[in-house]
Amino acid sequence: MRGTSSKRLAGCIAIELALAAGLTAANYEYRAAVAVAGGVEALALEDRQGARALIAQADFPVSLQLSDLVAAQAMKAYGLARGAILLRGTGSGTPRADDFTSAISEAFRALAPAEIRYSGDTLYLDAGRGCVAVRIAAPSPPACPERARRGSIVRAPIRSVFQTVDLTPGLRSRTQTLRLYPVQAIALGKGLTILGVGGNPPAGAFRSPGVLVAPFASDDEPFPEDARVPETVRLVLERVRK
């Protein structure tokens, strides 16, 4: 397996680990860590009740088959719900499941108390370890310490929902390929929800206050023009906010 390390990350949703001097573990509602292995960057989160979430992105395509494989391993190893595992890839490299395994393992091993703040399209984690960015929609990372202090605190708990839409047309024959489209949501308290959708939806689709959209989540197939997809998104967001 490839070695793990820390570095600035690329993608959308800027997530910052900022200095938190003077804060004790009792001040935090989360534990968090970021780890990098090969072409994968993983962010692990855990709330005070022990609920966990994982956001990992790769520099290679992530198919539904690959995401299901990695998710099954993570669910067994770290007690994660399927909806709480958001895996995405936007690069063109060769898929490597071992990179996911290494990055995820290191992230959960390194969990440390963290305060989470939210400002615009940016999620900040004050973990007392300096500043690291995990970007899943902002084109560039914002300045870390100042914006971290101005952001609104994100409260626990972590909640998640995962659902698939069967896009296979008509009655499926034995030789017809099954097409399942994944939709998921990870809610951090009541103020912030990360929505993961397969493919790359039209610009501005599904965006609303308190919702950060993560494209290419669990599926690298083209975004489907199907009325059932936005309806499923609506239902998933409704369920995760209850």
Secondary structure as GFF3:
##gff-version 3
##sequence-region A 1 242
A	DSSP	beta_strand	4	5	.	.	.	ID=ss1
A	DSSP	beta_strand	13	18	.	.	.	ID=ss2
A	DSSP	three_ten_helix	25	27	.	.	.	ID=ss3
A	DSSP	beta_strand	30	37	.	.	.	ID=ss4
A	DSSP	beta_strand	40	47	.	.	.	ID=ss5
A	DSSP	beta_strand	52	58	.	.	.	ID=ss6
A	DSSP	alpha_helix	64	78	.	.	.	ID=ss7
A	DSSP	three_ten_helix	82	84	.	.	.	ID=ss8
A	DSSP	beta_strand	85	89	.	.	.	ID=ss9
A	DSSP	alpha_helix	97	109	.	.	.	ID=ss10
A	DSSP	beta_strand	112	119	.	.	.	ID=ss11
A	DSSP	beta_strand	122	126	.	.	.	ID=ss12
A	DSSP	beta_strand	133	136	.	.	.	ID=ss13
A	DSSP	alpha_helix	144	150	.	.	.	ID=ss14
A	DSSP	beta_strand	152	153	.	.	.	ID=ss15
A	DSSP	beta_strand	158	166	.	.	.	ID=ss16
A	DSSP	beta_strand	180	188	.	.	.	ID=ss17
A	DSSP	beta_strand	192	197	.	.	.	ID=ss18
A	DSSP	beta_strand	211	214	.	.	.	ID=ss19
A	DSSP	alpha_helix	228	240	.	.	.	ID=ss20
###
